[in-house]
Amino acid sequence: MTQAERPWTAFYGPGVRVEMGAPSYRNLADLIRSVAETYGKAPAFTCCLPNGMNGTLSYAQVDEMSDGFAAYLREVAGLQQGDRVALQMPNGLAFPVAAFGVLKAGCILVNVNPLYTAEEMARQFEDSKPHALIIVDMFADKVPAATRVHKIPNVIVTRVAEFLPAMPRGIVGLVQKYWDRSIQPVEMPHIRLPDAIAAGRRHVAEAHIEVDAYHQGVGTDDVAVLQYTGGTTGVSKGAMLTHGNLIINMEQTMEMLSTAVKRGEEVVLTALPMYHVFAFTVNLLGFYWLGARNILIPNPRPLSSLKRAFENYKITWMSGVNTLLNGLCNEVWFTDSPPKHLKYAVAGGMALQSSVAERWQDITGAPVLQGYGLTETSPVLTFEPPGKARAGTIGVPVPSTEVKCVTEDGRDAAQGAPGEIAARGPQIMKGYWEKPEETANVMQGEWFLTGDIGVMEADGYFRIVDRKKDMVVVSGFNVYPNEVEDVLAAHPGVLEVAVIGVPDATAGEAVKAFIVKADPGLTRDAVRDYCKEHMTAYKVPKQVEFRDSLPKSNVGKILRKDLRAEVSRGLAAE
């Protein structure tokens, strides 16, 4: 593309490159080692519990411990380069140690949601066929049922408070075992993570092993992570993200932020789970690369769990989704004493509602920068440049990335007209694990079809209109739930909202809004009257249902698909 075809580059900050060139490292293990050598004893990761108890590992400690774990995987567990290792745990000090160890061993990391049911775990294990599993003890009781079909020969068990000082670690263990009884006996052959690391250390010391030799043959085109996603079809698939994909996307994102970050000085709050691709690339890898101190939150629910982290650390950056930011804006402790050092919040994973962005900035003084992408794109495709955020947009394409909108027949959409967002760049996945047909469905030559409907403004900023599959067709008119939700979210009586399409005998489909009230006195008529003031008639919700809560994913993304499924079940029952 020429400069005229990439007008968005005019919004890049001073010194931001248009083209990134080759990744700076051959693989992620080389990156991890290089950064640890640079920052040494500086604090890398701090796990902060709701009561303020905490523990910290330096860059050097994470590097040495992950070496030990890599040696365990290769020398004791007998894994080879390219073998898969499933990682199933919440944020905590064990996460970077284990993840970095897997990558140093030359193995492929398989991120697994720790809250999955045994059935969901089994499907992912049967597909990825991991040779080892690292799982937090709170959920280890699900492993026997989850491995009935695919047997995992090596199971490593860790704890939420792993690597915290002895006293808080012991207190957490006692509470989990005797108070909330969230820990059950692990009734299967396994090894504890600290013991695995110790065994690996012994091999390194006694056999004079060079851990770097494990990943000498790993290059940028080799798969680093299998990241599972419903993608554009809803069928769970493992996106093969290569070392090059993840390194370059981390560099692309940090390049966009380069005018606002300082190496070795940032403190980032990581409340989003790091098994989620956005937090994995941006928080775990990106801010590690910058030499930042990463404050890890094992569970941000309830939101009061974040209070001590904001009080005790000078947070300069944080990432979140719309629901997390909106929720904090409704917490009295947060609004009464907002973070004083925050530069920016970064939002991804779902549409950022304009009213939430405005209220967040009013409360904190820190703008929200919205990014956009998918699991298949490692994930960042676009980002709002610091100081140039534009309400209602997802920013501009990151360096070395081309984005356009295409029509149903694959032609480029007219300027300003909605079309499916297509992208190409070095962060696009290698494909879906062992699913060539699914890969072919989303690739149009070098272009990845996102399944999202968007519009490119004349100067190069992009707006998301909606998910292709979420679009509601009312009497032939397209209604995009994001637009209706954005209007409703601005109503002072609305706390949370989700909009879907439901069958309608007259119009084919009708708009239905599910609302959690901020004002107990809010009525359906008031909702509809408000919408009539702000939207054309066919977009106004025909049905309004009030709920105490809305279904959400682990990262706080509202799940429209669950609401659609609920409506479908109700209709089938009728």
C-alpha positions as CSV (number, residue, x, y, z in Angstrom):
1,M,0.0,0.0,0.0
2,T,1.1,3.5,-0.7
3,Q,1.0,6.4,1.8
4,A,-2.3,7.5,0.2
5,E,-3.6,4.0,0.8
6,R,-2.4,4.0,4.4
7,P,-3.5,7.5,5.6
8,W,-3.5,6.3,9.2
9,T,0.3,6.6,9.4
10,A,-0.2,10.4,9.7
11,F,-1.4,9.8,13.2
12,Y,1.7,7.8,14.4
13,G,3.7,9.6,17.1
14,P,7.2,11.0,16.6
15,G,9.7,8.3,15.8
16,V,7.0,5.6,15.4
17,R,8.1,3.3,12.5
18,V,5.7,2.6,9.6
19,E,7.4,-0.7,9.0
20,M,8.8,-2.9,11.7
21,G,11.3,-5.1,9.9
22,A,12.1,-8.6,11.2
23,P,11.4,-9.5,14.8
24,S,14.2,-8.5,17.2
25,Y,14.6,-12.0,18.5
26,R,14.7,-15.5,17.0
27,N,12.3,-16.9,19.5
28,L,10.5,-15.9,22.8
29,A,13.1,-17.8,24.9
30,D,15.8,-15.5,23.5
31,L,13.7,-12.5,24.4
32,I,13.1,-13.7,27.9
33,R,16.8,-14.3,28.5
34,S,17.9,-11.0,27.0
35,V,15.5,-9.0,29.1
36,A,16.4,-10.8,32.3
37,E,20.1,-10.0,31.7
38,T,19.2,-6.3,31.2
39,Y,17.0,-5.8,34.3
40,G,18.5,-8.4,36.7
41,K,17.4,-7.7,40.3
42,A,14.6,-5.3,39.4
43,P,11.1,-6.5,40.4
44,A,9.4,-8.2,37.5
45,F,6.2,-9.6,38.9
46,T,4.3,-8.9,42.1
47,C,1.2,-11.0,43.0
48,C,-1.1,-8.9,45.1
49,L,-4.0,-10.6,47.0
50,P,-7.2,-8.8,48.0
51,N,-6.0,-8.3,51.6
52,G,-2.7,-6.7,50.4
53,M,-0.5,-9.8,51.1
54,N,2.0,-10.0,48.3
55,G,5.1,-11.6,46.9
56,T,7.6,-10.4,44.3
57,L,10.0,-12.1,41.9
58,S,12.8,-10.2,40.2
59,Y,13.8,-10.6,36.5
60,A,16.8,-12.7,37.5
61,Q,14.6,-15.0,39.7
62,V,12.0,-15.6,37.1
63,D,14.8,-16.4,34.6
64,E,16.6,-18.9,36.9
65,M,13.4,-20.6,38.0
66,S,12.1,-20.9,34.5
67,D,15.4,-22.5,33.5
68,G,14.9,-25.1,36.2
69,F,11.4,-25.8,34.9
70,A,12.6,-26.1,31.3
71,A,15.2,-28.6,32.4
72,Y,12.6,-30.6,34.3
73,L,10.3,-30.8,31.2
74,R,13.2,-32.0,29.0
75,E,15.3,-34.1,31.3
76,V,12.8,-35.5,33.8
77,A,9.5,-35.5,32.0
78,G,11.2,-36.4,28.7
79,L,9.5,-33.9,26.5
80,Q,11.0,-32.9,23.1
81,Q,10.9,-29.7,21.0
82,G,7.4,-29.1,19.7
83,D,5.6,-31.1,22.4
84,R,2.6,-29.4,23.8
85,V,2.3,-28.3,27.4
86,A,-1.1,-27.1,28.8
87,L,-1.0,-24.3,31.3
88,Q,-4.2,-23.9,33.4
89,M,-3.9,-21.3,36.1
90,P,-5.0,-17.8,37.1
91,N,-2.6,-14.8,37.4
92,G,0.1,-15.4,39.9
93,L,3.9,-15.7,40.2
94,A,3.8,-19.3,39.0
95,F,2.3,-18.2,35.6
96,P,5.4,-16.5,34.1
97,V,7.8,-19.1,35.6
98,A,5.8,-21.9,34.1
99,A,5.1,-20.2,30.7
100,F,8.6,-19.1,30.3
101,G,9.9,-22.5,31.2
102,V,7.7,-24.1,28.5
103,L,9.0,-21.7,25.9
104,K,12.7,-22.2,27.0
105,A,12.2,-26.0,26.7
106,G,11.3,-25.5,23.0
107,C,7.8,-26.7,23.7
108,I,4.4,-25.3,22.6
109,L,2.3,-23.6,25.3
110,V,-1.4,-24.4,25.3
111,N,-3.3,-21.8,27.4
112,V,-6.4,-23.2,29.1
113,N,-9.0,-21.3,31.0
114,P,-8.8,-22.5,34.7
115,L,-12.5,-22.3,35.1
116,Y,-13.3,-24.7,32.3
117,T,-15.4,-27.7,33.2
118,A,-13.9,-31.2,32.9
119,E,-15.9,-31.6,29.6
120,E,-14.4,-28.3,28.2
121,M,-10.9,-29.3,29.3
122,A,-11.3,-32.7,27.7
123,R,-12.2,-31.2,24.3
124,Q,-9.2,-29.0,24.4
125,F,-6.9,-31.8,25.5
126,E,-8.2,-34.2,22.9
127,D,-7.5,-31.6,20.2
128,S,-4.1,-30.3,21.4
129,K,-2.8,-33.6,22.9
130,P,-0.6,-32.1,25.5
131,H,2.3,-34.1,26.9
132,A,2.2,-32.2,30.2
133,L,-0.3,-30.2,32.2
134,I,0.5,-27.5,34.8
135,I,-2.7,-26.8,36.8
136,V,-3.6,-24.9,39.9
137,D,-4.6,-27.1,42.8
138,M,-8.1,-25.5,43.1
139,F,-9.2,-27.2,39.9
140,A,-7.0,-30.3,39.8
141,D,-10.0,-32.5,40.9
142,K,-11.3,-32.1,37.3
143,V,-8.2,-33.7,35.7
144,P,-9.2,-37.4,36.0
145,A,-12.5,-36.8,34.2
146,A,-10.8,-34.4,31.7
147,T,-8.1,-37.0,30.7
148,R,-10.2,-40.1,30.2
149,V,-9.7,-40.0,26.4
150,H,-6.3,-38.2,26.1
151,K,-4.0,-39.3,28.9
152,I,-1.5,-36.7,30.0
153,P,1.6,-38.4,31.3
154,N,3.0,-35.5,33.3
155,V,0.8,-33.4,35.7
156,I,2.4,-30.5,37.6
157,V,0.3,-28.9,40.4
158,T,0.8,-25.4,41.6
159,R,-1.0,-23.0,44.1
160,V,-2.5,-19.5,43.8
161,A,0.0,-18.3,46.4
162,E,3.0,-20.1,44.9
163,F,6.3,-18.3,45.5
164,L,4.8,-15.8,48.0
165,P,6.7,-15.5,51.3
166,A,6.0,-18.4,53.7
167,M,3.6,-16.6,56.0
168,P,1.0,-15.4,53.4
169,R,1.4,-18.6,51.4
170,G,0.6,-20.6,54.6
171,I,-2.4,-18.3,55.5
172,V,-3.9,-18.6,52.0
173,G,-3.4,-22.4,52.1
174,L,-5.2,-22.7,55.4
175,V,-8.1,-20.5,54.3
176,Q,-8.5,-22.5,51.0
177,K,-8.3,-25.8,52.8
178,Y,-10.4,-25.3,55.9
179,W,-12.4,-22.1,55.5
180,D,-13.7,-22.0,51.9
181,R,-12.7,-25.6,51.2
182,S,-11.7,-24.7,47.6
183,I,-8.8,-27.2,47.8
184,Q,-9.5,-30.9,47.4
185,P,-6.8,-33.7,47.7
186,V,-5.0,-34.3,44.4
187,E,-5.8,-37.9,43.8
188,M,-3.6,-38.7,40.8
189,P,0.2,-39.0,40.1
190,H,1.6,-35.5,40.0
191,I,4.6,-33.4,41.1
192,R,4.4,-29.9,42.7
193,L,5.8,-27.1,40.7
194,P,8.5,-26.1,43.2
195,D,9.7,-29.8,43.3
196,A,9.8,-29.9,39.5
197,I,11.9,-26.7,39.4
198,A,14.2,-28.2,42.1
199,A,14.6,-31.4,40.1
200,G,15.4,-29.4,37.0
201,R,18.0,-27.3,38.8
202,R,19.8,-30.5,40.0
203,H,20.1,-31.7,36.4
204,V,21.4,-28.3,35.3
205,A,24.0,-28.3,38.1
206,E,25.1,-31.9,37.9
207,A,25.0,-32.5,34.2
208,H,26.2,-28.9,33.3
209,I,23.2,-28.5,31.0
210,E,22.9,-25.4,28.8
211,V,19.2,-24.6,28.9
212,D,19.6,-22.4,25.8
213,A,20.4,-25.5,23.8
214,Y,16.8,-26.7,24.1
215,H,15.5,-23.8,21.9
216,Q,18.5,-23.4,19.6
217,G,16.5,-25.0,16.8
218,V,13.4,-22.9,17.3
219,G,12.8,-20.1,14.8
220,T,10.3,-17.3,14.1
221,D,8.1,-19.6,12.0
222,D,7.8,-22.3,14.7
223,V,4.6,-22.4,16.8
224,A,5.0,-20.9,20.3
225,V,1.4,-21.0,21.6
226,L,-1.9,-22.7,20.8
227,Q,-4.5,-20.2,21.7
228,Y,-8.0,-21.5,21.6
229,T,-10.8,-19.5,20.2
230,G,-14.3,-19.8,18.9
231,G,-13.1,-17.7,16.0
232,T,-15.7,-16.6,13.4
233,T,-17.7,-19.9,13.5
234,G,-18.0,-20.5,17.2
235,V,-16.3,-23.9,17.0
236,S,-13.3,-24.1,19.4
237,K,-10.0,-24.1,17.5
238,G,-6.4,-23.7,18.4
239,A,-4.8,-20.7,16.6
240,M,-1.2,-21.5,15.9
241,L,0.7,-18.4,17.0
242,T,4.3,-18.5,16.1
243,H,7.3,-17.0,17.9
244,G,7.5,-14.4,15.2
245,N,3.8,-13.6,15.4
246,L,3.9,-12.9,19.1
247,I,7.3,-11.1,19.1
248,I,6.4,-8.8,16.3
249,N,2.9,-8.1,17.6
250,M,4.4,-7.2,21.0
251,E,6.8,-4.9,19.2
252,Q,4.0,-3.4,17.0
253,T,1.9,-2.6,20.1
254,M,4.8,-1.1,22.1
255,E,5.9,0.9,19.1
256,M,2.5,2.6,19.1
257,L,2.9,3.3,22.8
258,S,6.5,4.3,22.5
259,T,5.9,8.1,23.1
260,A,4.1,7.3,26.4
261,V,6.2,4.5,28.0
262,K,9.7,4.6,29.6
263,R,11.8,1.5,29.9
264,G,12.4,0.3,33.4
265,E,9.9,2.7,35.0
266,E,6.4,1.6,34.3
267,V,4.1,-0.3,36.7
268,V,1.3,-2.2,35.0
269,L,-1.8,-3.6,36.7
270,T,-2.7,-7.0,35.2
271,A,-6.3,-7.8,36.2
272,L,-7.1,-9.5,32.9
273,P,-6.1,-13.2,33.0
274,M,-2.8,-13.9,31.2
275,Y,-4.2,-17.0,29.6
276,H,-6.2,-14.5,27.5
277,V,-4.3,-13.6,24.4
278,F,-4.5,-9.8,24.9
279,A,-3.0,-9.9,28.4
280,F,-0.5,-12.6,27.3
281,T,0.9,-10.4,24.5
282,V,0.5,-6.9,25.9
283,N,0.9,-7.4,29.7
284,L,3.0,-10.5,30.1
285,L,5.3,-10.1,27.1
286,G,5.1,-6.4,26.2
287,F,5.6,-4.9,29.6
288,Y,8.2,-7.5,30.5
289,W,10.1,-6.4,27.5
290,L,9.9,-2.8,28.7
291,G,11.3,-3.8,32.1
292,A,8.1,-2.9,33.9
293,R,6.9,-4.1,37.2
294,N,3.8,-6.2,36.6
295,I,1.2,-6.3,39.4
296,L,-0.7,-9.5,39.0
297,I,-4.3,-9.9,40.3
298,P,-5.4,-13.6,40.6
299,N,-9.1,-12.7,40.6
300,P,-10.6,-9.3,40.0
301,R,-14.0,-10.3,41.3
302,P,-15.3,-8.7,43.3
303,L,-13.8,-5.4,42.1
304,S,-12.8,-4.6,45.7
305,S,-10.0,-7.2,45.1
306,L,-8.2,-4.4,43.2
307,K,-8.4,-1.8,46.0
308,R,-5.1,-2.7,47.8
309,A,-3.2,-3.0,44.5
310,F,-4.2,0.6,43.6
311,E,-3.4,1.8,47.2
312,N,0.0,0.1,47.5
313,Y,1.6,0.5,44.0
314,K,2.1,3.5,41.7
315,I,0.1,2.0,38.8
316,T,1.0,3.8,35.6
317,W,-0.8,1.5,33.1
318,M,-3.6,-1.0,33.3
319,S,-5.5,-3.1,30.8
320,G,-9.2,-4.1,31.0
321,V,-12.4,-4.6,29.1
322,N,-15.4,-2.3,29.0
323,T,-17.2,-4.1,31.9
324,L,-14.1,-3.9,34.2
325,L,-13.7,-0.1,33.6
326,N,-17.4,0.5,33.9
327,G,-17.5,-1.5,37.1
328,L,-14.6,0.4,38.7
329,C,-16.4,3.7,37.8
330,N,-19.3,2.5,40.0
331,E,-17.1,1.6,43.0
332,V,-17.2,4.3,45.7
333,W,-13.6,3.4,47.0
334,F,-12.3,3.9,43.4
335,T,-14.2,7.1,42.6
336,D,-13.3,8.6,46.0
337,S,-9.6,7.9,45.6
338,P,-8.7,7.3,41.9
339,P,-5.2,6.2,41.0
340,K,-2.8,9.2,41.0
341,H,-0.1,8.0,38.7
342,L,-2.1,6.3,36.0
343,K,-1.1,7.5,32.5
344,Y,-3.5,5.4,30.4
345,A,-5.8,2.5,30.5
346,V,-5.8,0.1,27.6
347,A,-9.1,-1.6,26.6
348,G,-9.6,-4.6,24.4
349,G,-11.6,-7.8,24.1
350,M,-15.0,-6.1,23.5
351,A,-16.4,-2.7,22.3
352,L,-15.5,0.2,24.6
353,Q,-18.7,2.2,25.1
354,S,-18.2,6.0,24.7
355,S,-19.9,6.8,27.9
356,V,-17.6,4.5,29.9
357,A,-14.5,6.0,28.3
358,E,-15.7,9.5,29.1
359,R,-16.6,8.7,32.7
360,W,-13.3,6.9,33.2
361,Q,-11.3,9.9,32.0
362,D,-13.4,12.3,34.2
363,I,-12.7,10.2,37.3
364,T,-9.0,9.2,36.7
365,G,-7.8,12.0,34.4
366,A,-6.3,9.1,32.3
367,P,-7.6,8.4,28.8
368,V,-8.6,5.0,27.6
369,L,-6.8,3.7,24.5
370,Q,-8.7,1.1,22.7
371,G,-7.1,-1.7,20.8
372,Y,-8.7,-4.2,18.4
373,G,-7.8,-7.6,17.2
374,L,-8.5,-11.3,17.5
375,T,-6.8,-14.4,18.9
376,E,-5.9,-15.3,15.3
377,T,-4.0,-11.9,15.0
378,S,-1.8,-12.4,18.1
379,P,-4.0,-10.2,18.8
380,V,-3.5,-6.5,18.1
381,L,-4.4,-5.1,14.6
382,T,-5.3,-1.5,15.5
383,F,-4.6,0.8,18.4
384,E,-5.5,4.4,19.3
385,P,-2.3,6.4,19.4
386,P,-1.6,8.1,22.8
387,G,-3.0,11.6,22.8
388,K,-5.0,10.9,19.7
389,A,-7.8,8.7,21.0
390,R,-11.1,9.2,19.1
391,A,-14.4,8.3,20.6
392,G,-16.2,5.4,18.9
393,T,-13.2,4.2,17.0
394,I,-10.7,1.4,17.5
395,G,-7.8,3.6,16.3
396,V,-5.5,3.0,13.4
397,P,-3.6,-0.1,12.1
398,V,-0.3,-0.8,14.0
399,P,2.9,-0.6,12.0
400,S,3.4,-3.2,9.2
401,T,-0.3,-3.9,9.2
402,E,-2.8,-3.3,6.4
403,V,-6.5,-3.3,7.2
404,K,-9.5,-2.8,4.9
405,C,-13.2,-3.5,4.7
406,V,-14.6,-5.9,2.1
407,T,-18.1,-6.7,0.7
408,E,-19.8,-10.1,0.7
409,D,-18.3,-10.9,-2.7
410,G,-14.8,-10.0,-1.6
411,R,-14.4,-6.6,-3.2
412,D,-13.1,-3.6,-1.4
413,A,-16.0,-1.7,0.3
414,A,-16.6,1.9,-0.8
415,Q,-15.1,4.6,1.3
416,G,-17.1,5.0,4.5
417,A,-19.3,2.0,3.7
418,P,-19.6,-1.0,6.1
419,G,-17.8,-4.2,5.2
420,E,-16.1,-7.1,6.8
421,I,-12.7,-6.1,8.3
422,A,-9.8,-7.9,6.6
423,A,-6.2,-7.6,7.6
424,R,-2.8,-8.8,6.7
425,G,0.5,-8.5,8.5
426,P,3.3,-10.4,10.3
427,Q,1.0,-11.1,13.3
428,I,-1.5,-13.2,11.4
429,M,-1.6,-16.8,12.8
430,K,0.0,-19.7,11.0
431,G,-3.4,-21.3,10.8
432,Y,-5.7,-23.4,13.0
433,W,-4.2,-26.5,14.6
434,E,-4.9,-29.5,12.5
435,K,-7.9,-27.8,10.8
436,P,-6.9,-26.8,7.3
437,E,-10.5,-26.4,6.1
438,E,-11.3,-24.0,9.0
439,T,-8.1,-22.1,8.1
440,A,-9.1,-21.8,4.5
441,N,-12.5,-20.4,5.5
442,V,-10.9,-17.3,7.1
443,M,-8.0,-16.7,4.7
444,Q,-8.5,-14.8,1.4
445,G,-5.0,-15.1,0.1
446,E,-2.8,-13.2,2.5
447,W,-5.8,-11.5,4.0
448,F,-7.5,-12.7,7.2
449,L,-11.2,-12.2,7.4
450,T,-12.2,-11.2,10.9
451,G,-15.9,-11.7,10.9
452,D,-16.4,-8.1,12.2
453,I,-18.2,-5.4,10.3
454,G,-16.4,-2.1,10.3
455,V,-16.0,1.2,8.5
456,M,-12.8,3.1,7.6
457,E,-13.1,6.8,8.0
458,A,-11.5,9.0,5.3
459,D,-8.4,9.7,7.4
460,G,-7.7,6.1,8.3
461,Y,-9.4,5.6,11.7
462,F,-11.5,2.5,11.9
463,R,-14.8,1.9,13.6
464,I,-16.4,-1.5,14.5
465,V,-20.0,-1.7,13.5
466,D,-20.5,-5.2,14.9
467,R,-19.8,-8.9,14.7
468,K,-21.0,-10.2,11.4
469,K,-22.9,-13.0,13.2
470,D,-24.4,-10.6,15.8
471,M,-26.0,-8.3,13.3
472,V,-29.8,-8.1,13.6
473,V,-31.9,-7.7,10.4
474,V,-35.2,-5.8,11.2
475,S,-37.5,-5.7,8.1
476,G,-34.4,-5.8,5.9
477,F,-32.6,-3.1,7.8
478,N,-29.3,-4.0,9.5
479,V,-29.1,-3.2,13.2
480,Y,-25.7,-3.5,15.0
481,P,-26.0,-4.4,18.7
482,N,-22.9,-2.3,19.5
483,E,-24.6,0.8,18.4
484,V,-27.8,0.2,20.4
485,E,-25.7,-0.8,23.5
486,D,-23.6,2.3,23.2
487,V,-26.8,4.5,23.3
488,L,-28.3,2.6,26.2
489,A,-25.0,2.6,28.2
490,A,-25.1,6.4,28.2
491,H,-28.5,6.4,30.1
492,P,-27.8,7.1,33.8
493,G,-30.2,4.4,34.9
494,V,-28.4,1.6,33.0
495,L,-25.5,-0.2,34.6
496,E,-24.9,-2.9,32.0
497,V,-26.6,-3.8,28.8
498,A,-26.5,-6.5,26.1
499,V,-28.5,-6.4,22.8
500,I,-29.4,-9.4,20.6
501,G,-31.8,-10.2,17.8
502,V,-34.9,-12.4,18.5
503,P,-37.4,-13.9,16.1
504,D,-40.3,-11.6,15.2
505,A,-43.4,-12.7,13.2
506,T,-43.7,-9.2,11.5
507,A,-40.1,-8.0,11.0
508,G,-38.2,-11.3,10.8
509,E,-36.1,-10.2,13.7
510,A,-36.6,-7.7,16.6
511,V,-34.1,-6.0,18.8
512,K,-34.1,-7.2,22.4
513,A,-32.2,-5.4,25.2
514,F,-31.1,-7.1,28.5
515,I,-30.4,-4.5,31.1
516,V,-28.9,-4.4,34.6
517,K,-30.3,-1.3,36.4
518,A,-28.3,1.4,38.0
519,D,-31.5,3.1,39.0
520,P,-34.1,0.7,40.5
521,G,-36.9,2.9,39.2
522,L,-36.0,2.5,35.6
523,T,-38.9,1.2,33.5
524,R,-39.2,-0.4,30.1
525,D,-41.2,2.5,28.7
526,A,-38.4,4.9,29.9
527,V,-35.8,2.8,28.1
528,R,-37.8,2.8,24.9
529,D,-38.5,6.5,25.1
530,Y,-34.8,7.2,25.6
531,C,-33.9,5.1,22.6
532,K,-36.5,6.9,20.4
533,E,-34.7,10.2,21.2
534,H,-31.4,8.9,20.0
535,M,-32.1,6.3,17.3
536,T,-34.2,5.7,14.3
537,A,-37.4,3.6,15.0
538,Y,-36.3,0.2,13.6
539,K,-33.2,0.2,16.0
540,V,-35.3,0.8,19.2
541,P,-35.5,-2.4,21.3
542,K,-38.9,-3.9,20.8
543,Q,-38.3,-6.0,23.9
544,V,-36.6,-4.9,27.2
545,E,-35.8,-7.4,29.9
546,F,-34.3,-6.4,33.3
547,R,-31.7,-8.8,34.9
548,D,-29.7,-8.8,38.1
549,S,-26.6,-9.8,36.1
550,L,-25.5,-10.6,32.5
551,P,-23.5,-13.7,31.5
552,K,-19.8,-12.9,31.1
553,S,-16.6,-14.6,30.1
554,N,-13.7,-14.8,32.4
555,V,-12.3,-11.6,31.2
556,G,-15.6,-9.8,31.8
557,K,-16.8,-9.8,28.2
558,I,-20.7,-9.9,28.0
559,L,-21.7,-13.1,26.2
560,R,-24.4,-12.4,23.7
561,K,-24.3,-15.9,22.5
562,D,-25.4,-17.2,25.9
563,L,-28.4,-14.9,25.8
564,R,-29.2,-16.0,22.3
565,A,-29.0,-19.6,23.4
566,E,-31.3,-18.9,26.3
567,V,-33.9,-17.3,24.0
568,S,-33.6,-20.3,21.6
569,R,-34.2,-22.8,24.4
570,G,-37.3,-20.8,25.6
571,L,-38.7,-20.8,22.1
572,A,-38.1,-24.5,21.7
573,A,-39.8,-25.2,25.0
574,E,-42.8,-23.2,23.9
